[in-house]
Amino acid sequence: MKVIVLHDYFESLEGGGRLSSVLAQGLPASLGYGFARARHPFLNVSQPQHDLRAHSAIPLWRQFKLARTFARRTAFLKDYDTVIYSGFYTPLAVPHHPSGRNILYCHTPPRFIYDQRDFYLERLPFYLRPALQAFIDYLQPRYEDAIAQMDILIANSQNVRRRIKHYLGKDALIIYPPCDTARFIWQSQGDYYLSTGRLDPLKRVDLIINAFLKMPQKRLIVASGGEEFQRLQRLAKNASNIHLTGWLDETQLAALVGNAIATLYLPKDEDFGMSPLESMAAGKPVIGVAEGGLLETIIPEQTGLLLESPPSIEAICQAVESMTPQRALKMREACQAQAQRFRTEVFLDKMKVAYYKLQTTNSRKGR
């Protein structure tokens, strides 16, 4: 059986790309994608690959180009028995694979189409809003038609499963993403708290920084990059206890996680959230927010703290003050045990069960 995993693109070190790479190597399968930056760490040069080279640096045109490329330039899928789709744009390739088996691993239905459409429109300059709306009008019917052609939908969390049911009217199997528990390990306990969330408005890293501005005796490292980097850097410029690193490589990030006291992660209705699990794998408790996928990973008072939604600066300060190094240390074993439930081997075993079950079912149907 020939299998290929399709992912939108490989640029940053995001979770969907890691999952697609892990899955392709674990099955094993070929790997296809819209584009990839040079020497991306998730790509194995010995692995069969299809690079569609659909890169563009122009906002909105990049997304349209990716969608159109998967819709028009994926005739090679006919050579595969099974296609596993990951991302917003790869499902548009499904018409090129009408007689084989099609599986969607859904990280979330595109939020700029559904529950966060107004947010994405309002943050654009007024002259670009019609372009985004036009792209939504182009993508939404094609995406929904593609979903209807999938043999199996797999959601990365209960949270995303509910979105799929609400917006697409489909049920989905839940298989949690893989956590690299071998890479994120306990190293020591330093003198800092850590934020690893991407710097965009929905991650609410500004709240974390504002909280630490009120706690000059507590040290914060913000280990990530993103569109809000410069704004947040200005916000923290006079604070000697706050340091923003920008994007780091995997080794640097794992070292910071492994030596932290605890981590903070407060995104708005996160799809799943890998950062808390990476923290727990290293034995570090998480100060999170009681919404989205974090409700499925953080065990309150055992592997971290969950703040009421929406989180306030005062609540963050109280949580940090209460998460002393001694208290964090006592949570180490529970954190590591919880992360083991999401290790890579568990993910691959469940994906293989779903994959082979589909082969058996379709064989009986004579497909």
Secondary structure, 3 states (H helix, E strand, C coil): CCEEEEECCECCCCHHHHHHHHHHHHCCCEEEECCECCCCCCCCCCCCEEECCCCCCCCCHHHHHHHHHHHHCCHHHHHCCEEEEECCCHHHHHHHCCCCEEEEEECCCCCCCCCCHHHHHHCCCHHHHHHHHHHHHHHHHHHHHHHHCCCEEEECCHHHHHHHHHHHCCCCEECCCCECCCCCCCCCCCCEEEECCCCCHHHCHHHHHHHHHCCCCCEEEECCCCCCHHHHHHHCCCCCCEEECCCCCHHHHHHHHHCCCCEECCCCCCCCCCHHHHHHHCCCCEEEECCHHHHHCCCECCCEEEECCCCCHHHHHHHHHHCCHHHHHHCHHHHHHHHHCCEHHHHHHHHHHHHHHHHHHHHHCCC
